[in-house]
Amino acid sequence: MHTTVEQVTRRIIERSRRSRTAYIEQMEEAAGKSLRGPFRKQLPGSNLAHDLAGCPSCRSALLDDKTPNIGIISSYNDVVSAHQPLGGYPDLIKEAVAEAGGNAQVAGGVPAMCDGVTQGEPGMDLSLMSRDVIALSTVIALSHNVFDGALLLGVCDKIMPGLL
């Protein structure tokens, strides 16, 4: 390797040692908590009650330590044609997850706009800023802490980075 690249790499490693160590410790702590079962089992009863009330058909699965619960976040809307296939996906996903022994719930939706629709219109620059709104909407939807995983349904270059 070129000596300059080696020097820069060493400086980066040294400069980030403390923050990287803290990050790794956080990840190990989170992994340790997940070994005690689904996080939803650690929620106060009043918090879990909201999810149980919203899903009468899946209450027993949500109370089970072994049944994974998957959150679905969708960018479906009726306005953008590219999003039309996403309309039926949540029900298909719920069925497929149930067949595999799990449970799936729509956790939330995110806004979605299309450059092709907004091109030349006032506010078209909002499409790039919408990534931040999408990211925030995703975090809010998953903040219920009842999910073991998530399926993120998005279509374009503004939505997917926000979802992730």
N, C-alpha and C positions, 0 to 999 in steps of 0.2 A: 504494500500500500504506500502511496506517496506520503512523505513525512509531514506535509502540511495537513493532509487529511487525518493522519494519526494524531497530530497535536490538537487539532480542533475537536476530534472525537474524545480525546482524554479530557479536554476542558469541559466539554458538555457533560460527560459522565461525572466529573468532579462537582461541577456547578449544580447538577440536578440530584446529587446523591441524597441529600436530606429530604427533598420533596418526594423523590421516588421511593425512598424507604417508608415514608409516611403513607404513601399511596398503597404500597404492597401490604403494609400492616392493616390498612383499612379493608383491603380485599380479602386478606386472610381472616379477619374478624367477621366479615360478611359471610364468608364461606363456612365458618364455624357455626354461625347462627342458622344457616340453611340446613345444617346437618341435624338440627332438632326438629325437622319437619317443615311444612309449608309456613311461610311467614304469617299467613292469615290466622294460624293457630295461636300466634302471639299477640294478636290484636285484642283490645278490650271488647267485651261482648257487645257493647253499644255500637262499635264500629262495624263489626262483622254482621250485626243485625240488619244494617242497611242493605248489604249485598244479599243476605238470605231472603229478605223481604222482596227484593227485586227479581228473584229467581226461584219461585216456588217449586218448579220442576227439578231444580238441581240442588236443593238444600242439603240432601244427604251427601251428595258428592262434595259440596263445599265444606262440610263438617268432617269429611274423611281425610285422614292424613296421607292417604296413598293416591287419591285421585288428583291428577294435575288439572289446574284451572288456567286456561289460556285466555288472555285478553286480546280482543280484536280492535284495532284502530283502523278506521276507514276514511279515505278521502272521497268517497262516493258523493256525487251530487247529480242533479237532473240537468244541469246547465252545460257541462262539457262532455261532448260525445265520447272522448277517450275514456271517460270514467264509467260509462254505462255498464261494462262487464262487471264492475265491482259491486253493483247493486245487489246481485244475488249471492255473492261470495260469503257473507256472514252466515247465512243459513246452511250453505254447503259445508263450510268450515265446521260449524257446530255439529252437523251430522257426522262428518269424517272424524272429528275428535272424539265424539261419543262412541263411534264404532271402534276406535283405538283404545277405549277405556278411560277417556278423560272428559273434561267439561270445557266448553268455550262460551264466552260472553262478550258482547260488544261493549267495550269499555268506553269508547267515545269516537267522535268524528273530528276531523280536522278540516279547516277551510282549504279549498283548492281553486286556483284560478289558472287560466291558460294564456300564455303570451299571444297565441294565435287569436284569441278572443279579445284581449285587451290592447293589442297592437294599435298605436295611434290614438288611443283613448286617454282622456285625463285619468291620471292615477295608475297608468300602466307600470310605473316604476315600483308600485306596491308589490308586484309579483316577486321581486327579489327579497323584499322585507318580509314577505309572507312566510319564508322559511323559519324565521324566529317565532312567528305566531304558531306555526305548525309544531315546532319543537316544544313550545310552552303548552300547547293543547295536548300533545302526546304525554308529556310529563304529568299534567293534571289528570288526564284520563287513567293513567297507570298508578297514580298516587293513592288509590284505594288500598293498595298493598294486599290484594287478595289473589294476585296472579302469580303463577309459577313461570310463565313465559308470555310472549306476545307475538301476534302475527300483525304485521303492518302493511296495510293495503294502500299503495300509492302508485302513481303513474309517471310523473314527469320529474325533470331535473330540479324543480323547486320543492316538490313534495318529499321525495325520498330522503334527501339530506336532512330535512326537518324532522321526519319520522325517526331517523336513526340518531 
